[in-house]
Amino acid sequence: CFDTGFHTTMPRVERLFGLPRELAEAGVIRYGFHGLSYEYIASQLPQFDARTARGRTLVAHLGNGASVCAFVANKSVATSMGFSALDGLVMGTRCGSIDPGVLLYLLRERNYDEQKLEKLLYHECGLLGLSGGISSDMRDLLASDAVAAREAVAVFVHRLVREIGALTALAGGIDALVFTGGIGEHAAPIRAEVCAQLQWLGIDVAKSANESNARKLHNDNSRVGVWMIPTDEEIIIAQHCKRILNTA
């Protein structure tokens, strides 16, 4: 069950890096991840809002790993992760998008080798690194009064808002925003701050609904629906396995 499978509907222009064509032909392209989670959300959207399922939806899978995906007619057209699961948003211990020049600097000037660089990017960055080692867990950071913890949370929200804005442009607008994953499902302060910074899109969140982790988070007058839908990647894996077994 490939976690990249849901993103095979992305257009070629979304997949290509600005690299020589022979590298793209060798498979160095953007694949996207969290596909099993997004596939589950796509299966559930019609039950929450049939109009949304036919329209333009931004889904934020937020956990120790984090990404955003733009759905048009319930199919992936763009996502924040790329060739690897390092790209895009700030995550628990992963850096997210980074200037490649930083990596060259670390290799040349700070004597990083491949193993040290890999350990840094996958295990020492993100919320953990930004907070100065306080924690990679959003719950710990939200409970902390430390300046570094607050800054780590602020960067996480900033990068998420930026990515949602970019993917909204690629989708041609937004009809709904869905939060899922551990942070997306349980961190009401993160949802509140993200939605506050996205009010210009027509998002109007009900405070009581958000604080109680309700499924429907938006007020009735909101131009954009806002939902919290718990994901279930395991059931998607089971369904794929059952389908194959039934046709064997």
Protein Blocks (a to p, Z undefined) as FASTA:
>chain_A
ZZklmmmmpcfklmpccbdfklmmnopacebgaklmmmmmmmmmmmmommlmmmccdddd
ddfbdcddddeehiafbdfbffbmkghjadfklgbjadfklmmmmmmmnopafklmmmmm
mmmgmjllmnnomamcfklmmmpcbfklmmmmmmmmmmmmmmmmmmmmmnopafbdcded
jklmmmmmlmmmmmmmmmmnopacdfklmmnopablcdfklmbdcddddddfklmmmmmm
mmmmmmZZ
